[in-house]
Amino acid sequence: MAEVSINKPHIFQQKLVDIRRHLHQFPELSHEEFETTAFIRTTLEAADIRIVSEFHLETGLIAEVGGLHGGPILALRADIDALPIQEETGLSFASKYGGKMHACGHDFHTAALIGAALLLKEREHELAGSVRLVFQPAEEKAAGAQKVIRTGALKGVRAIYGMHNKPNLPVGTIGIRPGALMAAADGFLVELEGVGSHAAVPEASVDPVVAAAYLVTALQSIVSRNVSPLESAVVSVTRLHTGTSWNIIPEKAILDGTVRTFDAEVRTRVKQRFSEIVTGIASAYGVKASLRWLQGPPSVHNDATLAEAAGKVAKRLGFEVTTPTPSPAGEDFAFYQQDIPGFFAFMGTSGPQEWHHPAFDIDERALSVSALFFTELAVDELNRFAAEG
């Protein structure tokens, strides 16, 4: 293992760069991460890191380091899936798969967790417990965390830790915030059904287009009139589809979009008002309405004690610690936090573009920063849990 030792940082960094670039060239979408899983398995097994086969996942895997002396268990998590985006970075290691790209940096997350695994393996004899390494599939579909939970991989785990790259933070800066960090992300689909007619005879119709137009406008009042200025929410209608011709009043209109909230009570309130407005508009304009919610993950809500511990480790290592603005993006790491205490960080990557952009990239110097941070955090937290008993 000498070739990956942090005592030889340039060699270690290059190893992580090589891992990340391999993953970047071969991106796989949610639930399709078979080659990615095989690569992670091969890399870990080459370092004599054990794969925990009892936690079976079709894609993704669970590994473990430590436990030589018993003790508590904590988990580190990285997501491994890519996005259906055509890459436009021009990188020499750009995606070899058309229409698929690691445009959210999950290649970076995976490589950094492998790096932490390698460092923890070197220190296995001093670990006061076990570190469970969760390489999670299907984050982009908000389905992977629940798959992991169903395997029983969190049973007996004291806490779970993860991160997301943050392009607008410089390398060496870590965003640490107790409480809400990322939003609950729900989708909606509204179908309005009226009566079609010739456009020149509107009185013979029950026009769903007019109802849809008023509905889009009315929904904007939810945040402005039902959510306190000291709270936060987003209601966005992102698609409105109706009609087939300029001279036909259609029978149906379909709207969909997303709701983002940071607080569980606000989430419930916004969805209740949304439903009431849909019902009211439908009644006022004589159309039939159906509303279907696409339930996403809850908000990422960091345990205050874990966040404080992470901040101490980051500062001790000489990294800059900042309190980031909460992001309205969603993250299924939140499902873990419903079961056990969890902490999620924003890792500075000095990126040229935001998440999900076809020219998205990261500064690879952040790989070693991330691996070292999570290694030291795991060591410290195992010691704390062991002392607490």
ZAVO-376607 format. One record per residue (C-alpha): residue number from 1; residue in three letters; chain; x, y, z. Coordinates in steps of 0.2 Angstrom, whole numbers, plus 2048, in hexadecimal, padded with zeros to 3 digits. Example, Ala and Ser with C-alpha at 12.3 -4.5 7.8 and 13.67 -1.06 7.14 Angstrom:
! residues 2
+-----+--------+--------+-----+-----+-----+
: num : residu : chaine :  xx :  yy :  zz :
+-----+--------+--------+-----+-----+-----+
:   1 :    ALA :      A : 83E : 7EA : 827 :
:   2 :    SER :      A : 844 : 7FB : 824 :
+-----+--------+--------+-----+-----+-----+
//
This chain:
! residues 389
+-----+--------+--------+-----+-----+-----+
: num : residu : chaine :  xx :  yy :  zz :
+-----+--------+--------+-----+-----+-----+
:   1 :    MET :      A : 800 : 800 : 800 :
:   2 :    ALA :      A : 80F : 80C : 800 :
:   3 :    GLU :      A : 80B : 812 : 7EF :
:   4 :    VAL :      A : 7FB : 81B : 7F5 :
:   5 :    SER :      A : 801 : 821 : 806 :
:   6 :    ILE :      A : 7FD : 833 : 80A :
:   7 :    ASN :      A : 810 : 834 : 80F :
:   8 :    LYS :      A : 812 : 834 : 7FC :
:   9 :    PRO :      A : 805 : 841 : 7F7 :
:  10 :    HIS :      A : 809 : 843 : 7E5 :
:  11 :    ILE :      A : 807 : 830 : 7E2 :
:  12 :    PHE :      A : 7F7 : 82F : 7EC :
:  13 :    GLN :      A : 7F0 : 83E : 7E3 :
:  14 :    GLN :      A : 7F4 : 837 : 7D2 :
:  15 :    LYS :      A : 7EC : 826 : 7D6 :
:  16 :    LEU :      A : 7DC : 82F : 7DB :
:  17 :    VAL :      A : 7DD : 839 : 7CB :
:  18 :    ASP :      A : 7DF : 829 : 7C1 :
:  19 :    ILE :      A : 7D0 : 822 : 7C9 :
:  20 :    ARG :      A : 7C5 : 831 : 7C7 :
:  21 :    ARG :      A : 7CA : 832 : 7B4 :
:  22 :    HIS :      A : 7C6 : 820 : 7B1 :
:  23 :    LEU :      A : 7B5 : 822 : 7B9 :
:  24 :    HIS :      A : 7B2 : 832 : 7AF :
:  25 :    GLN :      A : 7B5 : 82A : 79F :
:  26 :    PHE :      A : 7A9 : 81C : 7A2 :
:  27 :    PRO :      A : 799 : 824 : 7AA :
:  28 :    GLU :      A : 78A : 819 : 7AE :
:  29 :    LEU :      A : 778 : 81F : 7B1 :
:  30 :    SER :      A : 76E : 81B : 7C1 :
:  31 :    HIS :      A : 76B : 809 : 7C3 :
:  32 :    GLU :      A : 777 : 805 : 7B5 :
:  33 :    GLU :      A : 788 : 807 : 7BF :
:  34 :    PHE :      A : 78E : 7F5 : 7BB :
:  35 :    GLU :      A : 79F : 7F9 : 7B4 :
:  36 :    THR :      A : 7A1 : 807 : 7C1 :
:  37 :    THR :      A : 79E : 7FA : 7CF :
:  38 :    ALA :      A : 7AA : 7EE : 7C8 :
:  39 :    PHE :      A : 7B7 : 7FB : 7C7 :
:  40 :    ILE :      A : 7B5 : 800 : 7D9 :
:  41 :    ARG :      A : 7B5 : 7EE : 7DF :
:  42 :    THR :      A : 7C5 : 7EA : 7D6 :
:  43 :    THR :      A : 7CD : 7FA : 7DD :
:  44 :    LEU :      A : 7C8 : 7F6 : 7EF :
:  45 :    GLU :      A : 7CC : 7E4 : 7EE :
:  46 :    ALA :      A : 7DE : 7E8 : 7E7 :
:  47 :    ALA :      A : 7E1 : 7F2 : 7F7 :
:  48 :    ASP :      A : 7DA : 7E3 : 802 :
:  49 :    ILE :      A : 7CB : 7ED : 807 :
:  50 :    ARG :      A : 7BC : 7E1 : 80A :
:  51 :    ILE :      A : 7AC : 7E2 : 801 :
:  52 :    VAL :      A : 79D : 7DE : 80C :
:  53 :    SER :      A : 793 : 7D2 : 801 :
:  54 :    GLU :      A : 785 : 7D0 : 80E :
:  55 :    PHE :      A : 77F : 7E2 : 809 :
:  56 :    HIS :      A : 77A : 7DD : 7F7 :
:  57 :    LEU :      A : 777 : 7EB : 7EA :
:  58 :    GLU :      A : 775 : 7E8 : 7D7 :
:  59 :    THR :      A : 780 : 7F7 : 7D4 :
:  60 :    GLY :      A : 78A : 7FF : 7E1 :
:  61 :    LEU :      A : 793 : 7F7 : 7EF :
:  62 :    ILE :      A : 797 : 7F7 : 802 :
:  63 :    ALA :      A : 7A8 : 7F5 : 808 :
:  64 :    GLU :      A : 7B0 : 7F6 : 819 :
:  65 :    VAL :      A : 7C1 : 7FB : 821 :
:  66 :    GLY :      A : 7C6 : 7F8 : 834 :
:  67 :    GLY :      A : 7BC : 7EF : 841 :
:  68 :    LEU :      A : 7CC : 7E5 : 846 :
:  69 :    HIS :      A : 7C8 : 7E9 : 858 :
:  70 :    GLY :      A : 7B5 : 7EA : 857 :
:  71 :    GLY :      A : 7AE : 7FB : 85B :
:  72 :    PRO :      A : 7A2 : 807 : 854 :
:  73 :    ILE :      A : 79D : 808 : 841 :
:  74 :    LEU :      A : 79C : 818 : 837 :
:  75 :    ALA :      A : 798 : 81A : 824 :
:  76 :    LEU :      A : 7A0 : 824 : 816 :
:  77 :    ARG :      A : 795 : 826 : 806 :
:  78 :    ALA :      A : 798 : 82B : 7F4 :
:  79 :    ASP :      A : 78C : 82A : 7E6 :
:  80 :    ILE :      A : 792 : 822 : 7D6 :
:  81 :    ASP :      A : 786 : 825 : 7C8 :
:  82 :    ALA :      A : 787 : 831 : 7B9 :
:  83 :    LEU :      A : 77A : 83C : 7AF :
:  84 :    PRO :      A : 772 : 83B : 79D :
:  85 :    ILE :      A : 77C : 84A : 797 :
:  86 :    GLN :      A : 788 : 84C : 788 :
:  87 :    GLU :      A : 799 : 851 : 78E :
:  88 :    GLU :      A : 7A0 : 862 : 787 :
:  89 :    THR :      A : 7B0 : 863 : 792 :
:  90 :    GLY :      A : 7BC : 85F : 785 :
:  91 :    LEU :      A : 7C6 : 856 : 792 :
:  92 :    SER :      A : 7D3 : 848 : 78C :
:  93 :    PHE :      A : 7CA : 83C : 797 :
:  94 :    ALA :      A : 7B8 : 842 : 792 :
:  95 :    SER :      A : 7AA : 835 : 793 :
:  96 :    LYS :      A : 7AB : 827 : 786 :
:  97 :    TYR :      A : 798 : 824 : 787 :
:  98 :    GLY :      A : 78E : 830 : 77C :
:  99 :    GLY :      A : 780 : 839 : 786 :
: 100 :    LYS :      A : 787 : 833 : 797 :
: 101 :    MET :      A : 792 : 83E : 7A2 :
: 102 :    HIS :      A : 798 : 840 : 7B4 :
: 103 :    ALA :      A : 791 : 852 : 7B4 :
: 104 :    CYS :      A : 78D : 852 : 7C7 :
: 105 :    GLY :      A : 79E : 84C : 7CD :
: 106 :    HIS :      A : 79A : 83B : 7D3 :
: 107 :    ASP :      A : 7AA : 835 : 7CB :
: 108 :    PHE :      A : 7B3 : 841 : 7D7 :
: 109 :    HIS :      A : 7A9 : 83B : 7E6 :
: 110 :    THR :      A : 7AD : 829 : 7E2 :
: 111 :    ALA :      A : 7BF : 82B : 7DF :
: 112 :    ALA :      A : 7C1 : 835 : 7F0 :
: 113 :    LEU :      A : 7B8 : 828 : 7FA :
: 114 :    ILE :      A : 7C3 : 81B : 7F2 :
: 115 :    GLY :      A : 7D2 : 826 : 7F8 :
: 116 :    ALA :      A : 7CB : 827 : 809 :
: 117 :    ALA :      A : 7C9 : 814 : 809 :
: 118 :    LEU :      A : 7DB : 812 : 804 :
: 119 :    LEU :      A : 7E1 : 81D : 812 :
: 120 :    LEU :      A : 7D6 : 815 : 81F :
: 121 :    LYS :      A : 7DD : 804 : 81A :
: 122 :    GLU :      A : 7EE : 80A : 81E :
: 123 :    ARG :      A : 7E9 : 80F : 82F :
: 124 :    GLU :      A : 7DD : 800 : 832 :
: 125 :    HIS :      A : 7E6 : 7FA : 841 :
: 126 :    GLU :      A : 7E3 : 80B : 84A :
: 127 :    LEU :      A : 7D1 : 80C : 846 :
: 128 :    ALA :      A : 7C6 : 80C : 855 :
: 129 :    GLY :      A : 7B8 : 804 : 84B :
: 130 :    SER :      A : 7B2 : 801 : 839 :
: 131 :    VAL :      A : 7AF : 80C : 82B :
: 132 :    ARG :      A : 7A2 : 806 : 81F :
: 133 :    LEU :      A : 7A5 : 80D : 80D :
: 134 :    VAL :      A : 794 : 810 : 804 :
: 135 :    PHE :      A : 796 : 811 : 7F1 :
: 136 :    GLN :      A : 784 : 815 : 7ED :
: 137 :    PRO :      A : 77B : 814 : 7DC :
: 138 :    ALA :      A : 76D : 81E : 7D5 :
: 139 :    GLU :      A : 76F : 82F : 7DF :
: 140 :    GLU :      A : 769 : 838 : 7CF :
: 141 :    LYS :      A : 758 : 82E : 7D0 :
: 142 :    ALA :      A : 757 : 831 : 7E3 :
: 143 :    ALA :      A : 756 : 81E : 7E5 :
: 144 :    GLY :      A : 767 : 818 : 7EA :
: 145 :    ALA :      A : 767 : 81C : 7FC :
: 146 :    GLN :      A : 757 : 813 : 7FF :
: 147 :    LYS :      A : 75E : 804 : 7F6 :
: 148 :    VAL :      A : 76D : 804 : 802 :
: 149 :    ILE :      A : 762 : 806 : 811 :
: 150 :    ARG :      A : 758 : 7F7 : 80C :
: 151 :    THR :      A : 768 : 7EC : 80C :
: 152 :    GLY :      A : 76A : 7F0 : 81F :
: 153 :    ALA :      A : 77A : 7F8 : 81C :
: 154 :    LEU :      A : 776 : 806 : 829 :
: 155 :    LYS :      A : 772 : 7FA : 837 :
: 156 :    GLY :      A : 77E : 7FD : 845 :
: 157 :    VAL :      A : 786 : 80C : 83D :
: 158 :    ARG :      A : 788 : 81B : 849 :
: 159 :    ALA :      A : 788 : 829 : 83B :
: 160 :    ILE :      A : 78B : 82B : 829 :
: 161 :    TYR :      A : 795 : 838 : 820 :
: 162 :    GLY :      A : 795 : 83E : 80E :
: 163 :    MET :      A : 799 : 84D : 802 :
: 164 :    HIS :      A : 795 : 856 : 7F2 :
: 165 :    ASN :      A : 7A1 : 85F : 7E8 :
: 166 :    LYS :      A : 79E : 872 : 7E7 :
: 167 :    PRO :      A : 7A4 : 87B : 7D8 :
: 168 :    ASN :      A : 7A3 : 88C : 7DF :
: 169 :    LEU :      A : 7AE : 888 : 7EE :
: 170 :    PRO :      A : 7C1 : 888 : 7EC :
: 171 :    VAL :      A : 7CB : 878 : 7EE :
: 172 :    GLY :      A : 7D0 : 877 : 800 :
: 173 :    THR :      A : 7BF : 87F : 806 :
: 174 :    ILE :      A : 7B2 : 874 : 80E :
: 175 :    GLY :      A : 7A0 : 879 : 811 :
: 176 :    ILE :      A : 79A : 874 : 822 :
: 177 :    ARG :      A : 789 : 878 : 828 :
: 178 :    PRO :      A : 77E : 871 : 836 :
: 179 :    GLY :      A : 76C : 86F : 832 :
: 180 :    ALA :      A : 764 : 870 : 821 :
: 181 :    LEU :      A : 771 : 870 : 812 :
: 182 :    MET :      A : 767 : 86A : 803 :
: 183 :    ALA :      A : 755 : 86A : 7FF :
: 184 :    ALA :      A : 747 : 85D : 7FF :
: 185 :    ALA :      A : 744 : 85A : 7ED :
: 186 :    ASP :      A : 732 : 855 : 7E7 :
: 187 :    GLY :      A : 72B : 855 : 7D6 :
: 188 :    PHE :      A : 719 : 857 : 7D0 :
: 189 :    LEU :      A : 70E : 853 : 7C1 :
: 190 :    VAL :      A : 6FD : 85C : 7BF :
: 191 :    GLU :      A : 6F1 : 856 : 7B1 :
: 192 :    LEU :      A : 6E2 : 862 : 7AD :
: 193 :    GLU :      A : 6D4 : 85A : 7A3 :
: 194 :    GLY :      A : 6C7 : 865 : 79A :
: 195 :    VAL :      A : 6BD : 864 : 78A :
: 196 :    GLY :      A : 6C4 : 867 : 77A :
: 197 :    SER :      A : 6BD : 871 : 76C :
: 198 :    HIS :      A : 6C1 : 87C : 75C :
: 199 :    ALA :      A : 6CB : 88B : 761 :
: 200 :    ALA :      A : 6BD : 896 : 759 :
: 201 :    VAL :      A : 6B0 : 88F : 764 :
: 202 :    PRO :      A : 6B8 : 890 : 775 :
: 203 :    GLU :      A : 6A7 : 891 : 77E :
: 204 :    ALA :      A : 6A5 : 87E : 77A :
: 205 :    SER :      A : 6B5 : 87A : 783 :
: 206 :    VAL :      A : 6BB : 878 : 794 :
: 207 :    ASP :      A : 6CC : 880 : 791 :
: 208 :    PRO :      A : 6DA : 877 : 79B :
: 209 :    VAL :      A : 6E7 : 884 : 793 :
: 210 :    VAL :      A : 6DF : 892 : 79C :
: 211 :    ALA :      A : 6DE : 888 : 7AC :
: 212 :    ALA :      A : 6F0 : 883 : 7AA :
: 213 :    ALA :      A : 6F5 : 895 : 7A8 :
: 214 :    TYR :      A : 6EC : 89B : 7B7 :
: 215 :    LEU :      A : 6F3 : 88C : 7C1 :
: 216 :    VAL :      A : 705 : 891 : 7BD :
: 217 :    THR :      A : 702 : 8A2 : 7C3 :
: 218 :    ALA :      A : 6F9 : 89D : 7D3 :
: 219 :    LEU :      A : 707 : 891 : 7D8 :
: 220 :    GLN :      A : 713 : 89F : 7D9 :
: 221 :    SER :      A : 709 : 8A6 : 7E8 :
: 222 :    ILE :      A : 70E : 897 : 7F3 :
: 223 :    VAL :      A : 71F : 89D : 7F7 :
: 224 :    SER :      A : 71B : 8AF : 7F7 :
: 225 :    ARG :      A : 70C : 8AE : 802 :
: 226 :    ASN :      A : 70D : 89D : 80C :
: 227 :    VAL :      A : 720 : 89C : 810 :
: 228 :    SER :      A : 728 : 8A8 : 81C :
: 229 :    PRO :      A : 736 : 8B3 : 815 :
: 230 :    LEU :      A : 741 : 8AB : 822 :
: 231 :    GLU :      A : 73D : 89A : 81B :
: 232 :    SER :      A : 741 : 894 : 80A :
: 233 :    ALA :      A : 738 : 88A : 7FC :
: 234 :    VAL :      A : 738 : 889 : 7E9 :
: 235 :    VAL :      A : 729 : 885 : 7DE :
: 236 :    SER :      A : 72D : 883 : 7CB :
: 237 :    VAL :      A : 722 : 87E : 7BD :
: 238 :    THR :      A : 72F : 878 : 7B0 :
: 239 :    ARG :      A : 723 : 870 : 7A3 :
: 240 :    LEU :      A : 712 : 874 : 79C :
: 241 :    HIS :      A : 70C : 869 : 78E :
: 242 :    THR :      A : 6FC : 86A : 785 :
: 243 :    GLY :      A : 6F4 : 86B : 774 :
: 244 :    THR :      A : 6F8 : 865 : 762 :
: 245 :    SER :      A : 6F2 : 873 : 757 :
: 246 :    TRP :      A : 6F0 : 886 : 756 :
: 247 :    ASN :      A : 6DD : 884 : 753 :
: 248 :    ILE :      A : 6D8 : 877 : 760 :
: 249 :    ILE :      A : 6D4 : 87A : 772 :
: 250 :    PRO :      A : 6DC : 86A : 77A :
: 251 :    GLU :      A : 6D4 : 85E : 786 :
: 252 :    LYS :      A : 6E3 : 85D : 792 :
: 253 :    ALA :      A : 6F2 : 867 : 799 :
: 254 :    ILE :      A : 700 : 85F : 7A3 :
: 255 :    LEU :      A : 70B : 869 : 7AE :
: 256 :    ASP :      A : 71A : 863 : 7B8 :
: 257 :    GLY :      A : 728 : 86A : 7C2 :
: 258 :    THR :      A : 731 : 869 : 7D3 :
: 259 :    VAL :      A : 72F : 86F : 7E5 :
: 260 :    ARG :      A : 73E : 872 : 7F0 :
: 261 :    THR :      A : 73E : 875 : 803 :
: 262 :    PHE :      A : 74A : 874 : 811 :
: 263 :    ASP :      A : 73E : 871 : 820 :
: 264 :    ALA :      A : 732 : 863 : 822 :
: 265 :    GLU :      A : 723 : 86E : 828 :
: 266 :    VAL :      A : 726 : 87A : 819 :
: 267 :    ARG :      A : 726 : 86B : 80E :
: 268 :    THR :      A : 715 : 865 : 814 :
: 269 :    ARG :      A : 70E : 876 : 813 :
: 270 :    VAL :      A : 714 : 87A : 802 :
: 271 :    LYS :      A : 70D : 869 : 7FB :
: 272 :    GLN :      A : 6FC : 86C : 804 :
: 273 :    ARG :      A : 6FA : 87D : 7FC :
: 274 :    PHE :      A : 6FF : 877 : 7EB :
: 275 :    SER :      A : 6F1 : 86A : 7EC :
: 276 :    GLU :      A : 6E5 : 877 : 7F2 :
: 277 :    ILE :      A : 6E9 : 882 : 7E4 :
: 278 :    VAL :      A : 6E8 : 875 : 7D7 :
: 279 :    THR :      A : 6D7 : 870 : 7DD :
: 280 :    GLY :      A : 6D1 : 882 : 7DE :
: 281 :    ILE :      A : 6D7 : 886 : 7CC :
: 282 :    ALA :      A : 6CF : 876 : 7C5 :
: 283 :    SER :      A : 6BE : 87B : 7CE :
: 284 :    ALA :      A : 6BF : 88D : 7C8 :
: 285 :    TYR :      A : 6C2 : 888 : 7B6 :
: 286 :    GLY :      A : 6B7 : 878 : 7B5 :
: 287 :    VAL :      A : 6C5 : 86C : 7B1 :
: 288 :    LYS :      A : 6C9 : 85C : 7B9 :
: 289 :    ALA :      A : 6DA : 85B : 7C2 :
: 290 :    SER :      A : 6E6 : 84E : 7C8 :
: 291 :    LEU :      A : 6F6 : 851 : 7D2 :
: 292 :    ARG :      A : 704 : 844 : 7D4 :
: 293 :    TRP :      A : 713 : 847 : 7DF :
: 294 :    LEU :      A : 724 : 840 : 7DB :
: 295 :    GLN :      A : 72B : 83E : 7EC :
: 296 :    GLY :      A : 73D : 842 : 7ED :
: 297 :    PRO :      A : 74A : 842 : 7FB :
: 298 :    PRO :      A : 747 : 84D : 80B :
: 299 :    SER :      A : 753 : 85B : 80F :
: 300 :    VAL :      A : 765 : 857 : 813 :
: 301 :    HIS :      A : 766 : 85C : 826 :
: 302 :    ASN :      A : 777 : 85B : 82E :
: 303 :    ASP :      A : 779 : 855 : 840 :
: 304 :    ALA :      A : 780 : 863 : 84A :
: 305 :    THR :      A : 78C : 859 : 854 :
: 306 :    LEU :      A : 793 : 850 : 844 :
: 307 :    ALA :      A : 795 : 861 : 83B :
: 308 :    GLU :      A : 79F : 868 : 84A :
: 309 :    ALA :      A : 7AA : 859 : 849 :
: 310 :    ALA :      A : 7AD : 85B : 837 :
: 311 :    GLY :      A : 7B1 : 86D : 839 :
: 312 :    LYS :      A : 7BE : 869 : 846 :
: 313 :    VAL :      A : 7C6 : 85C : 83A :
: 314 :    ALA :      A : 7C6 : 868 : 82B :
: 315 :    LYS :      A : 7CF : 876 : 835 :
: 316 :    ARG :      A : 7DC : 86A : 83D :
: 317 :    LEU :      A : 7E0 : 865 : 82B :
: 318 :    GLY :      A : 7E3 : 877 : 826 :
: 319 :    PHE :      A : 7D3 : 878 : 81A :
: 320 :    GLU :      A : 7C8 : 887 : 819 :
: 321 :    VAL :      A : 7B7 : 884 : 821 :
: 322 :    THR :      A : 7A8 : 88E : 81B :
: 323 :    THR :      A : 796 : 88E : 81F :
: 324 :    PRO :      A : 78D : 88C : 80E :
: 325 :    THR :      A : 77D : 892 : 808 :
: 326 :    PRO :      A : 770 : 884 : 808 :
: 327 :    SER :      A : 76E : 87D : 7F6 :
: 328 :    PRO :      A : 75C : 87A : 7EF :
: 329 :    ALA :      A : 763 : 86B : 7E6 :
: 330 :    GLY :      A : 75E : 85A : 7ED :
: 331 :    GLU :      A : 768 : 84B : 7F3 :
: 332 :    ASP :      A : 763 : 83A : 7F8 :
: 333 :    PHE :      A : 770 : 83A : 806 :
: 334 :    ALA :      A : 761 : 841 : 810 :
: 335 :    PHE :      A : 759 : 830 : 811 :
: 336 :    TYR :      A : 768 : 829 : 81B :
: 337 :    GLN :      A : 766 : 838 : 827 :
: 338 :    GLN :      A : 754 : 832 : 82B :
: 339 :    ASP :      A : 75B : 822 : 832 :
: 340 :    ILE :      A : 76B : 827 : 83A :
: 341 :    PRO :      A : 775 : 838 : 83E :
: 342 :    GLY :      A : 77D : 83E : 82E :
: 343 :    PHE :      A : 789 : 84C : 828 :
: 344 :    PHE :      A : 78B : 852 : 816 :
: 345 :    ALA :      A : 798 : 85E : 811 :
: 346 :    PHE :      A : 79B : 869 : 802 :
: 347 :    MET :      A : 7AC : 866 : 7FB :
: 348 :    GLY :      A : 7B4 : 874 : 7F2 :
: 349 :    THR :      A : 7BA : 86F : 7E0 :
: 350 :    SER :      A : 7BC : 880 : 7D7 :
: 351 :    GLY :      A : 7B1 : 87A : 7C9 :
: 352 :    PRO :      A : 7AF : 884 : 7B8 :
: 353 :    GLN :      A : 79C : 880 : 7B7 :
: 354 :    GLU :      A : 78E : 87B : 7C3 :
: 355 :    TRP :      A : 787 : 869 : 7C5 :
: 356 :    HIS :      A : 77E : 861 : 7B6 :
: 357 :    HIS :      A : 787 : 86D : 7A9 :
: 358 :    PRO :      A : 78F : 864 : 79A :
: 359 :    ALA :      A : 79F : 86D : 79D :
: 360 :    PHE :      A : 79F : 868 : 7B0 :
: 361 :    ASP :      A : 7B0 : 864 : 7B7 :
: 362 :    ILE :      A : 7BA : 864 : 7C8 :
: 363 :    ASP :      A : 7CB : 869 : 7CD :
: 364 :    GLU :      A : 7D3 : 858 : 7D1 :
: 365 :    ARG :      A : 7DD : 85F : 7DF :
: 366 :    ALA :      A : 7CD : 85D : 7EA :
: 367 :    LEU :      A : 7CF : 84A : 7E9 :
: 368 :    SER :      A : 7DD : 849 : 7F6 :
: 369 :    VAL :      A : 7D5 : 857 : 800 :
: 370 :    SER :      A : 7C5 : 84D : 801 :
: 371 :    ALA :      A : 7CD : 83C : 804 :
: 372 :    LEU :      A : 7D8 : 843 : 812 :
: 373 :    PHE :      A : 7C9 : 84C : 81A :
: 374 :    PHE :      A : 7BE : 83D : 81B :
: 375 :    THR :      A : 7CC : 832 : 821 :
: 376 :    GLU :      A : 7D0 : 83D : 830 :
: 377 :    LEU :      A : 7BD : 840 : 833 :
: 378 :    ALA :      A : 7BA : 82D : 834 :
: 379 :    VAL :      A : 7C9 : 82A : 83F :
: 380 :    ASP :      A : 7C4 : 838 : 84B :
: 381 :    GLU :      A : 7B1 : 833 : 84B :
: 382 :    LEU :      A : 7B5 : 821 : 84F :
: 383 :    ASN :      A : 7C0 : 826 : 85D :
: 384 :    ARG :      A : 7B2 : 831 : 864 :
: 385 :    PHE :      A : 7A4 : 824 : 862 :
: 386 :    ALA :      A : 7B0 : 817 : 86A :
: 387 :    ALA :      A : 7B2 : 822 : 879 :
: 388 :    GLU :      A : 7A0 : 825 : 87B :
: 389 :    GLY :      A : 79D : 813 : 87B :
+-----+--------+--------+-----+-----+-----+
//
